[in-house]
Amino acid sequence: MSEPGSHDFQTVSSRVLYSGAILALRQDQVAMPDGRVAEREVIEHHGAVAVLALDDDGNVVLIRQYRHPIGTRLLELPAGLLDIDGEDPLTAAKRELAEETGLAAEQWSVLVDVALSPGFTDEALRVFFATGLSATDRPDPEHEEADLELVRMPVQQAVRAALAGQIVNATAVAGVLAYAAATAGQVPMRPADAPWPGQPTAFLRRKSAEARSTDEATERGDVAAGEG
């Protein structure tokens, strides 16, 4: 057995059990340090971005959004998926802030990066910090976003709400508490274009490959029909 912390967890084999619109379920066989091979189920998911936007009065801009898996509305930070191939995370964050709140920001930085549940998914999220807010055009909302409620809350009230279990969305808890800690400790934030080595890309690559395969199959069908 190798020394603790030195084992190479190689994937011996892998197969996709399901590939849907927003996630895929993959089953891996992984070499363990005791010489055995263990089965691990992995949910591939898009990366995501969120924004802790702070207005001139010191309020955090939150949204209250319905989440179907748990059947209730949650206080959250404006956020969205990185589901466009090659899109820069900062560009996505600016888009999501506008779409969900009708706001734009002048100053941007990276607040915190979060691996959301690494025991079973590669899903990861970057929380940006934004200030210098102003109104901007907001596209017509669709689906759950048509029911979004905008909530502005003082930072310390948001901290108390997170610690009291009133804000339970993982992204919002991480963002609010990270901002409070950074402010209290005078810890500088990273630039908005800071590297993000943990950004997940497997699911986006898979969906892009599936789309190309579908396009190629359609093209072959069109050619065959034309020849007929």
VEXVOPA-507630 format. One record per residue (C-alpha): residue number from 1; z, x, y. Coordinates in Angstrom, 3 decimals. Example, Ala and Ser with C-alpha at 12.3 -4.5 7.8 and 13.67 -1.06 7.14 Angstrom:
REM VEXVOPA-507630
+------+----------+----------+----------+
| mifi |       zz |       xx |       yy |
+------+----------+----------+----------+
|    1 |    7.800 |   12.300 |   -4.500 |
|    2 |    7.140 |   13.670 |   -1.060 |
+------+----------+----------+----------+
***
This chain:
REM VEXVOPA-507630
+------+----------+----------+----------+
| mifi |       zz |       xx |       yy |
+------+----------+----------+----------+
|    1 |    0.000 |    0.000 |    0.000 |
|    2 |   -0.904 |    1.288 |    3.470 |
|    3 |    1.599 |    2.036 |    6.196 |
|    4 |    2.646 |   -1.049 |    8.202 |
|    5 |    0.196 |   -1.713 |   11.002 |
|    6 |   -2.644 |    0.331 |    9.482 |
|    7 |   -4.303 |   -2.003 |    6.957 |
|    8 |   -7.944 |   -2.988 |    7.497 |
|    9 |   -8.146 |   -6.747 |    6.880 |
|   10 |  -11.728 |   -6.852 |    5.654 |
|   11 |  -13.499 |  -10.169 |    5.090 |
|   12 |  -14.784 |  -10.034 |    1.510 |
|   13 |  -16.788 |  -13.256 |    1.737 |
|   14 |  -17.189 |  -16.199 |    4.078 |
|   15 |  -18.692 |  -19.693 |    3.989 |
|   16 |  -18.992 |  -22.526 |    6.485 |
|   17 |  -17.444 |  -25.793 |    5.294 |
|   18 |  -18.322 |  -27.824 |    8.382 |
|   19 |  -20.172 |  -27.311 |   11.656 |
|   20 |  -19.865 |  -30.051 |   14.266 |
|   21 |  -20.354 |  -30.606 |   17.965 |
|   22 |  -17.317 |  -28.688 |   19.243 |
|   23 |  -16.000 |  -26.731 |   16.259 |
|   24 |  -16.825 |  -25.272 |   12.869 |
|   25 |  -14.547 |  -24.800 |    9.849 |
|   26 |  -15.034 |  -21.512 |    8.033 |
|   27 |  -13.400 |  -20.327 |    4.817 |
|   28 |  -12.879 |  -16.553 |    4.516 |
|   29 |  -11.688 |  -14.385 |    1.640 |
|   30 |   -9.655 |  -11.562 |    3.188 |
|   31 |   -8.375 |   -8.314 |    1.637 |
|   32 |   -4.584 |   -8.102 |    1.950 |
|   33 |   -2.413 |   -4.952 |    2.065 |
|   34 |   -0.907 |   -5.728 |   -1.384 |
|   35 |   -4.356 |   -5.429 |   -2.950 |
|   36 |   -4.903 |   -9.151 |   -3.325 |
|   37 |   -7.602 |  -11.290 |   -1.718 |
|   38 |   -6.287 |  -14.330 |    0.176 |
|   39 |   -8.103 |  -17.413 |    1.388 |
|   40 |   -7.979 |  -18.144 |    5.106 |
|   41 |   -9.390 |  -21.222 |    6.825 |
|   42 |  -10.624 |  -20.557 |   10.361 |
|   43 |  -11.635 |  -23.072 |   12.984 |
|   44 |  -14.302 |  -21.601 |   15.244 |
|   45 |  -14.222 |  -23.050 |   18.737 |
|   46 |  -15.791 |  -22.425 |   22.095 |
|   47 |  -13.905 |  -20.266 |   24.530 |
|   48 |  -12.570 |  -22.092 |   27.560 |
|   49 |  -11.518 |  -21.571 |   31.154 |
|   50 |   -8.889 |  -23.251 |   33.292 |
|   51 |   -7.924 |  -23.027 |   36.947 |
|   52 |   -4.510 |  -22.928 |   38.559 |
|   53 |   -5.591 |  -23.959 |   42.053 |
|   54 |   -2.970 |  -23.699 |   44.786 |
|   55 |   -3.457 |  -25.594 |   48.038 |
|   56 |   -2.284 |  -24.513 |   51.496 |
|   57 |    0.953 |  -26.496 |   51.076 |
|   58 |    1.935 |  -24.635 |   47.922 |
|   59 |    0.976 |  -27.431 |   45.534 |
|   60 |   -0.590 |  -26.891 |   42.133 |
|   61 |   -3.630 |  -29.125 |   41.617 |
|   62 |   -3.201 |  -30.904 |   38.283 |
|   63 |   -5.116 |  -33.627 |   36.505 |
|   64 |   -3.748 |  -36.352 |   34.260 |
|   65 |   -6.219 |  -36.831 |   31.398 |
|   66 |   -6.306 |  -38.928 |   28.225 |
|   67 |   -6.393 |  -36.868 |   25.030 |
|   68 |   -7.539 |  -38.873 |   22.042 |
|   69 |   -6.119 |  -36.682 |   19.221 |
|   70 |   -2.578 |  -37.402 |   20.420 |
|   71 |   -3.340 |  -40.767 |   22.016 |
|   72 |   -1.781 |  -40.157 |   25.405 |
|   73 |   -2.421 |  -38.785 |   28.901 |
|   74 |   -1.303 |  -35.248 |   29.706 |
|   75 |   -0.787 |  -33.318 |   32.902 |
|   76 |   -3.223 |  -30.428 |   32.735 |
|   77 |   -4.994 |  -27.774 |   34.763 |
|   78 |   -8.691 |  -28.380 |   35.475 |
|   79 |  -10.450 |  -26.804 |   32.509 |
|   80 |  -13.595 |  -26.785 |   30.417 |
|   81 |  -15.473 |  -25.157 |   27.569 |
|   82 |  -17.651 |  -22.063 |   27.694 |
|   83 |  -20.448 |  -23.829 |   25.844 |
|   84 |  -23.458 |  -22.447 |   27.732 |
|   85 |  -24.863 |  -19.291 |   26.162 |
|   86 |  -24.385 |  -16.315 |   28.480 |
|   87 |  -22.478 |  -18.190 |   31.184 |
|   88 |  -19.987 |  -16.101 |   33.146 |
|   89 |  -16.392 |  -17.410 |   32.785 |
|   90 |  -15.848 |  -17.404 |   36.556 |
|   91 |  -19.008 |  -19.472 |   37.102 |
|   92 |  -17.755 |  -21.942 |   34.500 |
|   93 |  -14.329 |  -22.116 |   36.172 |
|   94 |  -15.889 |  -22.902 |   39.552 |
|   95 |  -17.993 |  -25.634 |   37.957 |
|   96 |  -15.020 |  -27.215 |   36.181 |
|   97 |  -12.877 |  -27.190 |   39.323 |
|   98 |  -15.615 |  -29.013 |   41.227 |
|   99 |  -16.356 |  -31.494 |   38.431 |
|  100 |  -12.750 |  -32.463 |   37.764 |
|  101 |  -11.198 |  -32.291 |   41.227 |
|  102 |  -14.009 |  -32.210 |   43.811 |
|  103 |  -12.673 |  -28.879 |   45.101 |
|  104 |  -14.069 |  -25.404 |   45.717 |
|  105 |  -12.064 |  -22.210 |   46.277 |
|  106 |  -12.642 |  -19.066 |   48.322 |
|  107 |  -10.349 |  -16.599 |   46.513 |
|  108 |  -10.349 |  -16.096 |   42.739 |
|  109 |   -8.448 |  -13.851 |   40.341 |
|  110 |   -7.455 |  -13.802 |   36.665 |
|  111 |   -3.982 |  -15.199 |   36.043 |
|  112 |   -3.530 |  -15.020 |   32.256 |
|  113 |   -5.457 |  -14.978 |   28.957 |
|  114 |   -4.193 |  -17.038 |   26.020 |
|  115 |   -5.020 |  -17.057 |   22.287 |
|  116 |   -4.185 |  -20.725 |   21.802 |
|  117 |   -3.321 |  -20.901 |   18.098 |
|  118 |   -4.344 |  -17.682 |   16.337 |
|  119 |   -2.883 |  -18.755 |   12.987 |
|  120 |   -5.943 |  -20.895 |   12.305 |
|  121 |   -8.432 |  -20.751 |   15.182 |
|  122 |  -10.244 |  -18.180 |   17.293 |
|  123 |  -10.004 |  -20.487 |   20.332 |
|  124 |   -8.985 |  -18.570 |   23.447 |
|  125 |   -8.764 |  -19.434 |   27.105 |
|  126 |   -8.740 |  -17.641 |   30.449 |
|  127 |   -6.730 |  -19.130 |   33.308 |
|  128 |   -7.986 |  -18.266 |   36.783 |
|  129 |   -5.956 |  -18.448 |   39.990 |
|  130 |   -7.748 |  -19.986 |   42.965 |
|  131 |   -6.804 |  -20.437 |   46.628 |
|  132 |   -8.564 |  -21.323 |   49.870 |
|  133 |   -9.384 |  -24.826 |   48.654 |
|  134 |  -11.870 |  -27.155 |   50.290 |
|  135 |  -13.685 |  -30.351 |   49.347 |
|  136 |  -17.054 |  -30.081 |   47.612 |
|  137 |  -19.530 |  -32.358 |   45.876 |
|  138 |  -18.281 |  -33.826 |   42.623 |
|  139 |  -20.754 |  -35.084 |   40.016 |
|  140 |  -20.281 |  -38.604 |   38.700 |
|  141 |  -17.642 |  -38.323 |   35.946 |
|  142 |  -18.317 |  -39.341 |   32.352 |
|  143 |  -16.214 |  -40.351 |   29.338 |
|  144 |  -12.505 |  -39.415 |   29.666 |
|  145 |  -13.180 |  -37.718 |   33.007 |
|  146 |  -13.983 |  -41.121 |   34.555 |
|  147 |  -10.258 |  -41.873 |   34.166 |
|  148 |   -8.892 |  -38.604 |   35.615 |
|  149 |   -5.951 |  -38.875 |   37.998 |
|  150 |   -5.474 |  -36.054 |   40.518 |
|  151 |   -1.872 |  -34.887 |   40.940 |
|  152 |   -0.637 |  -32.313 |   43.448 |
|  153 |    2.765 |  -30.889 |   42.601 |
|  154 |    4.893 |  -28.156 |   44.237 |
|  155 |    5.023 |  -25.023 |   42.104 |
|  156 |    8.757 |  -25.178 |   41.406 |
|  157 |    8.503 |  -28.839 |   40.467 |
|  158 |    5.698 |  -27.945 |   38.044 |
|  159 |    7.860 |  -25.183 |   36.555 |
|  160 |   10.738 |  -27.621 |   36.067 |
|  161 |    8.355 |  -30.176 |   34.554 |
|  162 |    7.091 |  -27.589 |   32.049 |
|  163 |   10.614 |  -26.549 |   31.059 |
|  164 |   11.697 |  -30.196 |   30.807 |
|  165 |    8.865 |  -31.088 |   28.440 |
|  166 |    7.046 |  -33.233 |   30.991 |
|  167 |    4.102 |  -30.816 |   31.096 |
|  168 |    3.304 |  -29.951 |   27.479 |
|  169 |   -0.379 |  -29.018 |   27.585 |
|  170 |   -0.396 |  -25.379 |   26.432 |
|  171 |   -2.845 |  -24.249 |   29.091 |
|  172 |   -0.876 |  -25.850 |   31.904 |
|  173 |    2.441 |  -24.475 |   30.634 |
|  174 |    0.987 |  -20.974 |   30.329 |
|  175 |   -0.669 |  -21.110 |   33.752 |
|  176 |    2.277 |  -22.546 |   35.657 |
|  177 |    4.861 |  -20.214 |   34.110 |
|  178 |    2.580 |  -17.173 |   34.416 |
|  179 |    2.077 |  -17.868 |   38.101 |
|  180 |    5.817 |  -18.306 |   38.670 |
|  181 |    6.552 |  -15.059 |   36.813 |
|  182 |    3.822 |  -13.122 |   38.634 |
|  183 |    5.095 |  -14.359 |   41.986 |
|  184 |    8.750 |  -13.649 |   41.217 |
|  185 |    7.985 |  -10.183 |   39.880 |
|  186 |    5.331 |   -9.402 |   42.486 |
|  187 |    2.931 |   -8.559 |   39.657 |
|  188 |   -0.657 |   -8.151 |   40.893 |
|  189 |   -3.309 |  -10.307 |   39.264 |
|  190 |   -6.503 |   -8.949 |   37.746 |
|  191 |   -9.845 |   -9.278 |   39.545 |
|  192 |  -11.881 |  -12.373 |   38.736 |
|  193 |  -14.427 |  -10.314 |   36.791 |
|  194 |  -11.855 |   -8.457 |   34.648 |
|  195 |  -12.981 |   -7.760 |   31.050 |
|  196 |  -12.031 |  -10.391 |   28.482 |
|  197 |  -12.198 |   -8.740 |   25.043 |
|  198 |  -10.640 |  -11.788 |   23.363 |
|  199 |  -13.334 |  -14.248 |   24.470 |
|  200 |  -14.514 |  -16.095 |   21.346 |
|  201 |  -18.259 |  -16.164 |   20.716 |
|  202 |  -18.685 |  -16.996 |   16.995 |
|  203 |  -19.116 |  -20.749 |   17.423 |
|  204 |  -21.491 |  -20.437 |   20.369 |
|  205 |  -23.630 |  -17.961 |   18.398 |
|  206 |  -23.605 |  -20.359 |   15.448 |
|  207 |  -24.693 |  -23.345 |   17.563 |
|  208 |  -27.420 |  -21.272 |   19.231 |
|  209 |  -28.717 |  -20.173 |   15.818 |
|  210 |  -28.648 |  -23.767 |   14.553 |
|  211 |  -30.583 |  -24.930 |   17.617 |
|  212 |  -33.215 |  -22.219 |   17.134 |
|  213 |  -33.533 |  -23.158 |   13.468 |
|  214 |  -33.995 |  -26.820 |   14.377 |
|  215 |  -36.615 |  -25.952 |   17.000 |
|  216 |  -38.502 |  -23.768 |   14.537 |
|  217 |  -38.421 |  -26.502 |   11.883 |
|  218 |  -39.712 |  -29.032 |   14.401 |
|  219 |  -42.469 |  -26.667 |   15.468 |
|  220 |  -43.511 |  -26.093 |   11.858 |
|  221 |  -43.552 |  -29.859 |   11.312 |
|  222 |  -45.714 |  -30.392 |   14.393 |
|  223 |  -48.147 |  -27.714 |   13.209 |
|  224 |  -48.315 |  -29.215 |    9.716 |
|  225 |  -48.920 |  -32.681 |   11.157 |
|  226 |  -51.683 |  -31.321 |   13.360 |
|  227 |  -53.344 |  -29.591 |   10.442 |
|  228 |  -53.181 |  -32.805 |    8.437 |
+------+----------+----------+----------+
***
